[in-house]
Amino acid sequence: MSTYDMLRKFAPDASQIVRYVYFKSLARAEQELSPIRNKLLPLGEIGRGFFDAMKGVYVSAKERDKTSFFMKLYRHGDPKEILQMAEKFKNEAFRSTADDYERGFLICWEIMLRTLSSLKEEYPDYPLKDEQPQAAEVKTEEESFEVAPRKKSKEKEKNRSKNKDKDKDED
C-alpha cells in the first residue's frame, strides 16, 4: 500500500475537522482531534505531519488568526483557486526531496483544501455571516451629543497668561 493510499483512509477525519471549523463548531473539532491523533501517531513521522496539519487548521480558527493561510482561504478564497492549490500540494507531497513528515502534512492539506473548496461552493457566504455589517442605529438628538474637552488648549493658556502679565505690568 502506498503512502498516499495509507493516508487517504484518514481523509474522512481530515474533512470532518474542516467541516467543524467551517461551521464554527470548534468544541466538536477539539473533541475529534485526540482520537485522530491516537490513530495517526503510530504511523510515525508521516502520521505526525498529517495530524499537525489538522491541528494547525483548528488552532488558526480557535485563535481567529486572520493572517493564517487557512483562514485567508476560508474567508476570501475562490473554490476553483483552492482546488488548484490542493493539486499543487498533492504534487509537492511526492517530490523526491520531501521527507515523511512533510509528505503527511501536504497530503492532509490537499484533502482539507478539497473539502474547503466543496464547502465554499455549497455554502459560499457562511464564513462571513457573522461579519455582515449591522444595520445602523438611528440616534436621537439626546443620544448624540458632543462632550467638550475639560482642559483648554495650550495656546489659549499661553495667551491668557500673557494677557495677565500685561495687565500686571500696566498696574
TAFEN-V241360 format. One record per residue. D_FIRST is the distance of its C-alpha to the first C-alpha in Angstrom with 1 decimal. Layout:
D_FIRST + D_FIRST
This chain:
0.0 + 3.8 + 6.7 + 8.2 + 6.2 + 6.4 + 10.0 + 10.8 + 11.3 + 14.1 + 15.7 + 18.3 + 19.4 + 19.8 + 21.6 + 23.8 + 24.9 + 26.0 + 27.8 + 29.7 + 30.6 + 31.6 + 33.9 + 35.2 + 34.0 + 33.3 + 34.2 + 31.5 + 28.9 + 30.0 + 29.6 + 26.0 + 24.9 + 25.4 + 23.1 + 20.4 + 21.0 + 20.7 + 17.3 + 16.0 + 18.0 + 16.2 + 13.2 + 15.7 + 16.9 + 14.2 + 15.0 + 18.6 + 18.6 + 17.1 + 19.8 + 22.5 + 22.2 + 22.8 + 25.6 + 27.2 + 27.5 + 29.1 + 31.4 + 32.6 + 33.6 + 35.2 + 37.2 + 38.0 + 37.2 + 38.2 + 37.3 + 33.6 + 31.2 + 29.9 + 33.4 + 34.8 + 32.2 + 32.8 + 36.6 + 37.0 + 33.9 + 33.8 + 30.9 + 30.4 + 30.5 + 28.0 + 25.5 + 26.2 + 25.5 + 22.1 + 21.2 + 22.6 + 20.6 + 17.3 + 18.5 + 19.7 + 16.3 + 15.0 + 18.3 + 18.4 + 20.6 + 18.6 + 17.8 + 15.1 + 17.8 + 18.7 + 15.3 + 14.9 + 18.5 + 18.3 + 15.4 + 17.4 + 20.5 + 19.1 + 18.4 + 21.7 + 23.6 + 22.6 + 23.8 + 26.9 + 27.7 + 27.6 + 29.7 + 32.2 + 32.6 + 33.3 + 35.4 + 36.6 + 39.5 + 38.0 + 37.3 + 40.9 + 42.6 + 43.9 + 45.2 + 47.4 + 51.0 + 53.3 + 56.5 + 59.2 + 61.7 + 65.3 + 67.5 + 71.1 + 73.8 + 74.0 + 70.3 + 70.2 + 72.8 + 72.6 + 73.3 + 75.6 + 74.9 + 76.9 + 77.8 + 79.8 + 78.4 + 79.3 + 81.4 + 83.5 + 84.0 + 85.2 + 87.6 + 89.0 + 89.6 + 91.3 + 93.5 + 94.5 + 95.3 + 97.5 + 99.2 + 100.0 + 101.4 + 103.7 + 105.1
